[in-house]
């Protein structure tokens, strides 16, 4: 439950982070713009402090279901969702690590929702598919399209409900539902990007190995040529037939 000594600070950090996040959502700046990245990092700092306060005061108990959580505290379940979204907006660092960090935030958010009996059965099923790697494998295009349409319709209905809901508790629950949907979308994108980055890494390794082999072969040819010259002052260079040929093939991205 909420601790009154920390409540004001927690609420302030959370609201400050939300406001920056909303500004980023509406921004026309490029994600690589310095001002945009400053806001991303500032928002992350606010949510990091908020997360620390949530854990410090043990705001949520694993024994609580959603009905046991008061409305004021419930919004703080969104902290990890915001952290994951903002982390994905970071540029200029190790992209693999950025994806790993964002994924850990998203998975923690969904775990918390499941712990407090908020996560829908269909969302649990989708999460398992993501974890099993199903979203990165080819599937039935018709089924994938039907799922995307259903997700779009659900998100549209959630947004409409948010606009007309004037009951605080229902508003927060609806907002959490929207974040669950977006988090699952993010996790799908992360899984697909991880596969792409892994393939790019393998391509670079193959290219590097082939390049290294080319350098070694050239060095060996030079040494052999030098040896032939050393045996006879006017010794011939290696003939074309005597040289080792090699090729370097790159996979298409």
Secondary structure, DSSP 8 states (H G I E B T S, - for coil): ---HHHHHHHHHHHHHHHHHHHHHHH--S-TTSHHHHHHHHHHHHHHHHHHHHHHHTT-S-TT--GGGS-HHHHGGGGHHHHHHHHHHT--SS-HHHHHHHHHHHHHHHHHHHHHTT-S-HHHHHHHHHHHTTGGGS---HHHHHHHHHHHHHHHHHHHHHHHH---HHHHHHHHHHHHHHHHHHHHHHHHHHHHHHHHHHHHHHHHHHHHHHHHHHHHHHHHHHHHHHHHSTT-----GGGS----------
